Every structure is written in C-alpha cells, then in structure tokens.
C-alpha cells in the first residue's frame, strides 16, 4: 500500500479499473432480435 494520499487514490483508481474490466467480461451482452 502506498503511504501518500495521492498515491493511494491513484492505486485505488487502478484497482477499480481492473475490477471494472473483469466485471465487463462477466456481463452477458443481450441483443434484441426481430
């Protein structure tokens, strides 16, 4: 863990981006037909 607050914020943003990437992979894409 980073000690500076600014670095902690940046680290959190990186983790959130990675989590969002994995979440996006798990979401099924539904397309309307017809």
N, C-alpha and C positions, 0 to 999 in steps of 0.2 A: 504494500500500500504506500502511496505517495504521502509525503508529510505536508507539502504545501497545499493550501486550499485550492489554488488554481489548478494544480496538477491532479488533485483528487477529482475535481469537476471534469477535467479532460478524460481521466481514466474512467469515470462513470459514464461519460458520453460514449466512449469506445465500447464499453461493455454493453450499453443499451443498444448500440448499433449492431453488434454481433448477435445479441438476443433477438432483435427485430428481424435480422436476416434469417435466423433459424426458424422463427415463427412464420415468416413469409413462406418458407419452404414447406411448412406443415399445413398451410391453409389450402384446402382444395379450391380449384378455380371452377366455378359453375358458369356455364354459358347457356342462355336460353335458346331453345330450338323451336323452329317453326316460323 
